[in-house]
Amino acid sequence: MPLDIDDFDAILLDLDGTVYHEEHALPGAIELIRRLQANLRKYACLTNSTSSPERIVARLKRMGVEIDPAHVYTAAAAATDYVLETFADHSGPGPNPGSDDPIGSRPRVYNLATEGVQDMLEGKVRWVGGEHERCDAIIVGVPVNVFATDERQRVAMILARKGAALVGICADRVYPSPRGLEFGVGSLTNMLAYAAAVQPVYCGKPEKFFFEELCRRLQVAPQRCVLVGDNLESDIAGARGVGMRTILTLSGVSSREDASRLPTSLRPEWFINDLTDLL
């Protein structure tokens, strides 16, 4: 069938490799987002970033486009959603039973991730500070961040061995940085899981939780969404896994040849060179 994004209730745009690369917007990206905004279309920008939506919004603003944080969904935001939904009542009744927000009902969380996670969960959880405290969940980010010092990684391993859930923001093995490839969230999470002999949970793309939670926020069925992404594994396979239609942009990591080697059920329905093809 011919491609017409107006056929869909919501347009989902991957960020890195689709909308931007490092600190530069890719062709057509700013114009497409502005057109979606002007036409009052439902849309969202997605990323496996360990940052908060607010920090991504600031990055996009530097590239020339202003977006409300409600239109950005990061893997870090998905991880915080997962923890709040899964562990909200695991700590027993609070000290003030009549309170709308009893402290005792908040999850006990150890942050091995980022300042963005700290921002999103501040006031909603009880922060765990050491290995001798009770802990419901450990949120894991990349090894290179202020919350993942050697000592904090050791404490996280001990807490996981005592029963805390190991929640990886995403399963990325590596990620690109200005100096080259870096160890990703998945690498650190799997190291801790192996040491603690536990099975981790992941929340970013291509996990179903990520896409289903985003659709809940947008109030749209997955089957009425089209996703534009550059990564066959995290974008296309993840979106197709929940029933979305998909467009592979060739401005990022995956190629037509890569797609041709996949089963039909995992291939994108459409290909574009970059986002200018959708204008």
N, C-alpha and C positions, 0 to 999 in steps of 0.2 A: 504494500500500500504506500502511496506517496506520503511524505512527511509533512505534517502541519501541526505545530505545537498548540495551535488554537483548539485542537480536538480534545485537549486534556484539561482537567480541572486544576492541576498544579504542575509547575515546572521546577525540577530539582537540578541544581547546578553544583557539581563537584568544584572545589576551589583550586587546589594545587594541580597544575597541568591542564586545567580547563579554563578557569577564570584568570589565574595569575601564575607566574613562575617567579619564586623568590619575592622580590619587591616590585615586580613589573606586571602590569595588566597585559593579558594576551589579546590578540586582535578580536574585536567585536564584543569583548566582555562588558566593558562599561556601557556601551550603547545598548546591549541587550538587557542588562539589568535596569537601566533607566526606562527602556520601553515597557518592560514588565510592570514597573512602578507606575508609569503614566497611564497604562491600561488597566490598572487595579487588578492585575492577575495575581493569583496565589503562587508564591514561589519561595524557595529556600536555597541557601548556599550551605553545602555540606563539606566536612573535612574530618580527617582522622587526627586532627591537631589535639594536643594536650592542653591547649589554651581555652579560655572561656570565650563565649560568643562576643562579649564586650571587647576583648582584646583583638579579636579578628576584625570587628567593626572598625576599630581604630586603624588597623593595617589597611583595610579597604579604603578608608577615608584618605589616607596618604596617597592612594592611587587614583583618587578623583571621583569616588562614588560613595554616597552616604546611604547606609542601610540600617534599619532598626534591628537591634539584637534578636528580636523575635523571628527574624528571617535567616538567622544563622544557627546551625546545629553542629556542634563539634562532638568528637568522640568523648572528650572530657565531660561535656554536659550530659551525654548519654550515661557515662559511668556514675555521675552524681545522681541522675534520675534513678538508675538501677539500685543504688545503695539506699536511697530514701524510700523507694517503693518496697524493697525486699526486707529491710532491717528496721523499719520505723518503730515496731513495737517489741523488739526482742530484749529490751533492757528492763522490762517490768514497769509497774506504775510509777509515776513521778511523785515528788514530794508534795505537790499540790493537786490532788485528784480532780478538783473543780476547774483547773486551768485549761485553757484551750491549747496550750503548748507546754505540757509538763516536761521539764528537762529530762526526767527519767525515761521518757518514751523515745528520746532521740537516739539514733544509732551511735555506737561508739566506733569511731573511724580513725585509722592511722593513715596519714597522708604521705605517701612515698612518690607523689606526683609533682604538681606545680602550684604556683601562686594562684593560677586561675581556678584550680580545684578548691583551694583555700577560700577564695572569694565567693565561689558559688555555694559552698556549704557552711560558711560562717553563720552562726546563730541557728543552724538547722541540725547540727550534730554535736556530739561531745568528742572533742579531740583526745586521742590517746597519746600519751607522752612517753611511755616506757614499756619494757617487756613484761613487767609484773602487773600491768593493768588488764582488765577485761577488754576485749576488742571484738567487734562484730565483723568488720571488714577493713581490708588494706587496699587502698587505691594506688595502683602502680603506674608510673609514667616512664619516661626515658631515664637511663642511668645518669645523664648529664643534666642535673637540675639541682636547685638549692635544697630540696627536700630529700635527695637520694644520696647523701653522704655514705661513706663506708659503714659508719656506725648505725645509721638509720636503716640501711639495707640489712644489717645483722639483726636489728630489733624486729624488722618486718618478718624475717625468716623465723625467729622465735615465736612471734605472735601467730604466724601461720601454722607452725607445728602444734600450737596450743588450741587450734580450731578456728581461728579467724579466716573468713573467706578472702581469697586472693582475687581481686578484681582488676584485671588489666584494662587500661583505657582502650587499647586496640591491640591487634596481634601482629603489627608490623615488625618484621625481623630487623630491618634497617630503615634509615631515612636519609635523604640527602641534606647536606649542610654546605656552607661556603667552603669548608675544608675537605669535603668529600663525604663518603658514607659514614654514618654513625650507628651505633647499636640502637635498635628500636625498642619500643615498649615490650613487644613480644619476647625479645631476647632476655630482658631483665625479669619479666614475669615468669618465663619458663625456667630460668635459673633458680628463682625462689621456690617455684612449684616442685622442682626436682629435689631441692634441699629439704623441703618440708613434706615431701611425699603426698602432695595434694593436687587436685585438679583445679586449674584456674578458670575464671569466667572472663570472657571478653565482651566489650560493649560497643566498640566502634564498627565501622564497615569492615567486612560484609555481614555482620551479625544481623539476624532478623530483628532483634530487640531494637537496634538502632533505627531501622527503617520503619518499623511498626510504631515506635514511640514518636517519630517525626510526623507520621501520618495522623496520629492521634492529636498532636499539637495543631496541625493544619486543618483538622476536621475534614479529611478527605480519604477516600478508600485508596489503597495502593494501586488497584487496577485503573484508577483514573489519573495516575501520575506518569510523567515521563521523566526519566533521569538522563542527564548528559554528563558523561565522565570519560576519563582518559585511561582508566585502569580496569582491565578485564576482570581481575580477581576481586578487588574490593568494591568497585562501582557496579560493573555490569552484572556479575554473578550475584552480588548481594541484592541488587534491585530486582533482578529476574526471580530470585528466590522467594520474593513476597508478592509477585504478580505484576510488577511495574513494567512498562515499556522502556526501552533503552536506546540511547544514541551514543556511539563511540566517537569522540573527537580525537583526531590524529595529531593534536597539538601537544600530547604528553607522552606517556611511557609505552602504550600499546599500539600495535600496527594492525593493518588488515590481515597480514600474514599470520600474526599471532592469533587473531580471531578465527581464521580459516582452519586452524588446527584443533579447535574446540568442538565438542558436540553441539549440534544445532540448538539445544536447549540452553546453552550458555553463551551463545553469540548475540551480539547486539542486533536489533532490527534495522538500524540505520547507521550510516557513517557520515561524518562531516570532517572537513579539513580543520576548521576552527569555528568559533561562535559567530563569525561574520556570515556563515551559511544559514544561520537562523534568523537573520535580520530581514 
